[in-house]
Amino acid sequence: KGLAGVAYFTVGTGIGGGALFNGTFVEGFSHPEMGHMLIKRHPKDNFSGNCPFHQDCLEGMAAGPAIEKRLGVKGQNLLADDSFWQ
């Protein structure tokens, strides 16, 4: 209550989400593709991404399949204190 906007993200095999701004759902052509927002890559990151449409999108860089492609192990098998999460 009382917020001008809110965003929700879910991360798993993909990244999805929704957003409200001034009480109205944020929509695109048909629905917001929150996971396919383009993100700025860290200058020292040479990972090519996992999304077949846009390599530098949030989902292509950080969803479950991207973590597995990057590290060769599923994210669920990484310990909470693994340096990857830093």
C-alpha positions in Angstrom: 0.0 0.0 0.0 1.1 3.5 -0.7 3.8 2.5 -3.3 4.0 4.2 -6.7 5.5 1.1 -8.3 6.6 -2.4 -7.6 8.4 -5.1 -9.6 8.5 -8.8 -9.1 11.1 -11.2 -10.6 11.2 -15.0 -10.5 14.4 -16.8 -11.3 14.6 -20.5 -12.4 15.1 -22.1 -15.8 14.1 -18.7 -17.1 13.6 -15.2 -15.6 10.1 -13.7 -15.6 8.4 -10.9 -13.8 5.8 -8.2 -13.7 5.6 -4.6 -12.8 3.1 -2.1 -11.6 3.6 1.7 -12.0 1.0 4.1 -10.6 -1.4 1.2 -10.2 -1.2 0.1 -13.8 0.5 -3.1 -15.1 3.5 -2.3 -17.3 2.9 -4.0 -20.7 4.7 -4.4 -23.9 3.5 -5.6 -27.3 1.7 -8.6 -25.6 3.3 -8.9 -22.2 6.5 -7.7 -20.5 9.5 -9.9 -21.2 11.2 -9.0 -18.0 13.9 -11.7 -18.4 14.9 -10.4 -21.8 15.8 -6.9 -20.6 19.3 -6.1 -22.0 21.8 -5.7 -19.2 25.3 -4.1 -19.1 27.9 -6.9 -19.1 30.8 -6.6 -16.6 33.9 -5.6 -18.6 35.8 -8.7 -17.4 32.9 -11.1 -18.2 33.6 -13.1 -21.4 30.6 -15.4 -21.0 28.7 -15.4 -24.3 25.3 -15.8 -22.7 22.7 -18.5 -23.2 19.8 -16.7 -24.9 19.4 -17.5 -28.6 17.8 -14.1 -29.2 19.9 -11.6 -27.2 23.1 -12.8 -25.5 23.3 -9.9 -23.1 19.8 -10.2 -21.6 19.2 -11.0 -17.9 17.9 -14.5 -18.6 20.7 -15.3 -21.0 23.3 -14.3 -18.4 21.7 -15.4 -15.1 18.9 -18.0 -15.4 19.6 -21.6 -14.5 20.7 -22.8 -17.9 23.1 -19.9 -18.2 24.6 -20.7 -14.8 25.0 -24.4 -15.9 26.6 -23.4 -19.3 28.9 -20.9 -17.6 30.1 -23.2 -14.8 29.3 -26.7 -15.9 27.2 -27.3 -12.8 23.6 -26.6 -11.9 23.1 -23.6 -9.7 21.2 -25.7 -7.2 24.3 -27.7 -6.7 26.4 -24.7 -5.7 26.9 -24.0 -2.0 25.4 -20.8 -0.7 28.9 -19.4 0.0 30.3 -20.3 -3.4 32.3 -17.3 -4.8 30.0 -17.4 -7.9 27.2 -15.8 -5.9 29.4 -12.8 -5.0 
